[in-house]
Amino acid sequence: MKRNGIINADISRVLSYMGHTDTLAVGDCGLPIPEETERIDLALKMGVPSFMEVLREVAKEMKIEKIVLAEEIREKNPNVLEEILALVNELDTECEIEYCSHGELKARTKTCKAVIRTGETTPYANIILQSACLF
């Protein structure tokens, strides 16, 4: 049994399997997840767990070189965007930030190793994380 860190077996497994440039998404409870992409459903009830709560824990265990956000988050959810940007500034490596349309972000989840579904209910609280090289 793990002593600390993420204890969810599916998230831990996916993070362990990821290589350089592989992607993982964390999304709100409304984000559609393609049939071909693994769904890790953490949603318990509306708002629980929150998007940022899950993102913070994943970021502790993953070296991230790039994030992808929906352009719409800038106007529709500036508070969560501010929290994301603060988290990016805390990372132990340079991290590129890319914005695209929400439609494009949803399409790109098809190539993610998995999508982690949270209970988040605020708009556009979705992110794609690209794995960096550990060495």
PEZI-V968480 format. One record per backbone hydrogen bond with DSSP energy under -1.0 kcal/mol. CO is the residue of the C=O (numbers start at 1). NH is the residue of the N-H. Records with the same first field share a line. If there is no record, write none. Layout:
CO = NH / NH
This chain:
8 = 12
9 = 13
10 = 14
11 = 15
12 = 16
13 = 17
14 = 18
19 = 22
22 = 131
23 = 113
24 = 129
25 = 116
26 = 127
27 = 118
28 = 31
34 = 37
38 = 115
40 = 117
45 = 48
48 = 44 / 45
49 = 119
50 = 54
51 = 55
52 = 56
53 = 57
54 = 58
55 = 59
56 = 60
58 = 61
63 = 132
65 = 96
66 = 130
67 = 98
68 = 128
69 = 100
70 = 73
71 = 74
72 = 76
73 = 77
77 = 81
78 = 82
79 = 83
80 = 84
81 = 85
82 = 86
83 = 87
84 = 88
85 = 89
88 = 91
96 = 67
98 = 69
100 = 71
101 = 105
102 = 106
103 = 107
104 = 108
107 = 110
108 = 111
109 = 112
114 = 25
115 = 40
116 = 27
117 = 42
119 = 47
120 = 29
122 = 125
124 = 126
127 = 26
128 = 68
129 = 24
130 = 65 / 66
131 = 21
